Amino acid sequence: MFDHLPPLQALRAFEAAARHLSMSLAAKELHVTHGAISRQVKALENHLGVPLFERLTRRIVLTEAGAAYHLAITRLLGDLTRESERLRHDAGATRLRISSSVSFASKWLAPRLHRFCARHPEFDIHLDVTDVNVDLNDGQVDAAIRYGYGRYPRVVAERILDEFVTPVCSPAYRDAMGGLREPADLLGCVLLHEDRMLANWDQWFAAAKLDRKLARRGPAYSHGSMAIEAAIRGEGVALGRSALVLEDIAAGRLVALFPTRLLQADKGYDLVYGHGSENDPKVVALRNWLMSEIGQTQ
């Protein structure tokens, strides 16, 4: 049925050249050379067996057949574009694309997403894990969960979870170090650090009235989840962020040594989305589910 259709590339070249009445402008629009447009149009004319342009000294004009063909091609390409956009929109309506930082995704969000999927089977979750703040206004991501101060340009941010830090380690490490019953017992421990955290061991030692100079020793990690995994392996004591250690404490992989000695972190978690998306069903569903999950853990 479609064996004698001309190539789509040739049709696009002809449509652009006929609209601009210029091979050069058509080439610029389609990011090809003038010669490529000319060859595509000539190939189309050969395929059809009729001239579509009258080539004058400094310009081109459509022949009668070319003008009629241009109207038909414009209508057909327009219908094809609209139908493609409709299908793309329908597919996007069921896809919920979430961006999250590495640590929060691995230690909090990903282990819980199956509950969101059970509650909202109408959505297909796509989780983009990155510590780079993605553009929420380009249509590629529906919402993000960011760890920061709550101030982000050109987006809406809702604080969903404040965070606290407290010393954590594996039960085996605690026992090997004699129980670690008092803050001063940490002076003999390996301290595990997360880079760039302001609520750090230095601050915690100051609040506990311990020598802050001793708080700076020990290995440091770029991600909080890496420091936590080191603590689970029994390599020392981490200053665990509350959202990241919750599941490991509940599972017995970690213990909170001094649960009443909490230091509020300088940052928190925000649900972030583009302006105008406040009532998007996907954002509303994600927001409500997040608040429900957080409410169950506080």
Rosetta blueprint (number, residue, H / E / L):
1 M L
2 F L
3 D L
4 H L
5 L L
6 P L
7 P L
8 L H
9 Q H
10 A H
11 L H
12 R H
13 A H
14 F H
15 E H
16 A H
17 A H
18 A H
19 R H
20 H H
21 L L
22 S L
23 M H
24 S H
25 L H
26 A H
27 A H
28 K H
29 E H
30 L H
31 H L
32 V L
33 T L
34 H H
35 G H
36 A H
37 I H
38 S H
39 R H
40 Q H
41 V H
42 K H
43 A H
44 L H
45 E H
46 N H
47 H H
48 L H
49 G L
50 V L
51 P L
52 L L
53 F E
54 E E
55 R E
56 L L
57 T L
58 R L
59 R L
60 I E
61 V E
62 L E
63 T L
64 E H
65 A H
66 G H
67 A H
68 A H
69 Y H
70 H H
71 L H
72 A H
73 I H
74 T H
75 R H
76 L H
77 L H
78 G H
79 D H
80 L H
81 T H
82 R H
83 E H
84 S H
85 E H
86 R H
87 L H
88 R H
89 H H
90 D H
91 A H
92 G H
93 A H
94 T L
95 R E
96 L E
97 R E
98 I E
99 S E
100 S E
101 S L
102 V H
103 S H
104 F H
105 A H
106 S H
107 K H
108 W H
109 L H
110 A H
111 P H
112 R H
113 L H
114 H H
115 R H
116 F H
117 C H
118 A H
119 R H
120 H L
121 P L
122 E L
123 F L
124 D E
125 I E
126 H E
127 L E
128 D E
129 V E
130 T L
131 D L
132 V L
133 N L
134 V L
135 D L
136 L L
137 N L
138 D L
139 G L
140 Q L
141 V L
142 D L
143 A E
144 A E
145 I E
146 R E
147 Y E
148 G E
149 Y L
150 G L
151 R L
152 Y L
153 P L
154 R L
155 V E
156 V E
157 A E
158 E E
159 R E
160 I E
161 L E
162 D E
163 E E
164 F E
165 V E
166 T E
167 P E
168 V E
169 C E
170 S L
171 P H
172 A H
173 Y H
174 R H
175 D H
176 A H
177 M L
178 G L
179 G L
180 L L
181 R L
182 E L
183 P H
184 A H
185 D H
186 L H
187 L H
188 G H
189 C L
190 V L
191 L E
192 L E
193 H E
194 E E
195 D L
196 R L
197 M L
198 L L
199 A L
200 N L
201 W H
202 D H
203 Q H
204 W H
205 F H
206 A H
207 A H
208 A L
209 K L
210 L L
211 D L
212 R H
213 K H
214 L H
215 A H
216 R H
217 R L
218 G L
219 P L
220 A E
221 Y E
222 S L
223 H L
224 G H
225 S H
226 M H
227 A H
228 I H
229 E H
230 A H
231 A H
232 I H
233 R L
234 G L
235 E L
236 G L
237 V E
238 A E
239 L E
240 G E
241 R E
242 S H
243 A H
244 L H
245 V H
246 L H
247 E H
248 D H
249 I H
250 A H
251 A L
252 G L
253 R L
254 L L
255 V E
256 A E
257 L L
258 F L
259 P L
260 T L
261 R L
262 L L
263 L E
264 Q E
265 A E
266 D E
267 K E
268 G E
269 Y E
270 D E
271 L E
272 V E
273 Y E
274 G E
275 H L
276 G L
277 S L
278 E L
279 N L
280 D L
281 P H
282 K H
283 V H
284 V H
285 A H
286 L H
287 R H
288 N H
289 W H
290 L H
291 M H
292 S H
293 E H
294 I H
295 G H
296 Q H
297 T H
298 Q L
